[in-house]
Amino acid sequence: MTVDDGAVGGRLSYDEPDDLSEDGGIHVAGRGKAAGSASPFGGERHPDPCSLVMFGVTGDLAHRKLIPALYDLGCHGVLPLGTTLVGYGRQEISDEDFGDLMRTAIDDHYGAEVVDGSTCERLLQAPRYVQGQFDDPEGYRRLAAVLEELDGAGARGNRMFYLATPPSQFEVIVRQLGDAGLARPGAFDRDHAAGEPRPGWTRVVIEKPFGRDLQTAHELDAVIDKVFDERQVYRIDHYLAKETVQNLLVLRFANGIFEPVWNRRYVDFVEITAAETLGVEHRGPYYEEAGALRDMITPHLIQLFSLVAMEPPASFDADGVRDEKMKVLRAVRPIPTRSIEDWAVRAQYVQGRADGKDVPAYRGEERVAPDSYTETYAALKLVVDNWRWQGVPFYLRTGKRMARRVTEIAIHFKRPPVALFRDAAAGGGLQPNVLVLRVQPDEGFSLTIESKRPGHAVALQPVAMDFSYGTTLNELPFSAYETVLVDAMEGDMTLFTRGDQAEEAWRIVGPVLDAWAKRPERDLSIYEAGSWGPESADALIARGGHSWRRPTKGDER
Ligand code: BG6
């Protein structure tokens, strides 16, 4: 198999697949030829087999992320035998058609010519499909019957319900699962010696967004709480599973040199950027309802912010980390409703060139209202009222159809207190040190420092100390969805968002959402597709005496 990782332009290849291994997993002899290493899980992960029930199998998320990630898990030898994929959906399709649908998703993602057929065969061996409306108890009864059959046939009573549907369906599905008795663990081995069937586990995985605002998030949590125990609930934020995001904690807490300067005394400001070149693709109706603030900032960027800003946790178990994140979220100063434009900016793209081609305005995209006021770009300033961060602004920005696909966290340090080398500095004067954590693409990090150019004269030039997964470790990071699927199957909650965190994120953005809802036309700027966003965002950051980075290929290294 050869996997083309478009993100880094490299190719990760695997050798011939092995036969089934002794522990029953689907194994591939799998050496990343380019990377020179075996499966990224290093044989360390051993999730239980389960029935993996996917709601929303015909949707964009399943097609683009989930199914390819399952295939990767098959290739990496971590999907145990006995795991069966079960689709639940409104369309009338057969088990075989469901299998074909999955195969198409894998082919579309990697290219049919490079996909490993035998891994697919094993992964898609006897998938099941249950037709039913999301609110139809009869459908859930049919699902329960299928699950019971699978419990005894290898799933061992373990069931994972993955809600990859539009958020409007979450409540009804959760309620129906509860009513059908499916929130309880399944059971297997009814005849074993002790006389009682052995219980498995039941987990529910919920995609973002968790509600549309604080109130709806709270209502959703109340419904979930009635049906499931919080320890059964896995709220996905796939950004937390990205390799560099996890490395951020290692960088901060496994090295002695960063933590002492990670505070208001040395840090000038922090920038968190998630720029995409893609538009809304086929997700017009969802995106029209969401917009950039709900789609990217509230879930993903606020999570990244909390990892940058949190205090060291007492331990690295799920609650140790999640408690610290919660504390820093609570310390974010409420955004004042009276001068929202000093704190937040929204904009929409007009036609331009992105990814080397002419692209239409957002209002001309498929299934988008021609007079839409939905923002495709949002920027937000946060300040944290605690001892560590008092006075240090955090700027978050995200946009569709931007100049480059790049997600990064940039920690801008203060200039040295005495400018001894002012006259020797290149062009724009002494450059402050910047630590850039590249989340994607070209995952890694770099620290820019002023250095002397060789020669008799003292002339300075900023240089970068750089670490890149691709070139330094010779490893390519793997898909975030692969990680979250394995974690959920293993019951590790560290990378999942707790209900209280999701609600706190809504508390932070609440005043902005309210203000924008009141004046949708007035608050909306425009930017050209393929640019770095609107002038109003430049003005927002300039008010603090700062400017956004403009990462171009190569200069972030
Ligand atoms: C999703 C958003 O959560 O993240 C999408 O709904 C966005 O709009 C996507 O495109 C970006 O994820 P990634 O992993 O491609 O950066």
Boltz pocket constraint, residues with backbone or C-beta under 6 A from the ligand:
constraints:
  - pocket:
      binder: B
      contacts: [[A, 208], [A, 238], [A, 276], [A, 295], [A, 296], [A, 407]]
      max_distance: 6.0
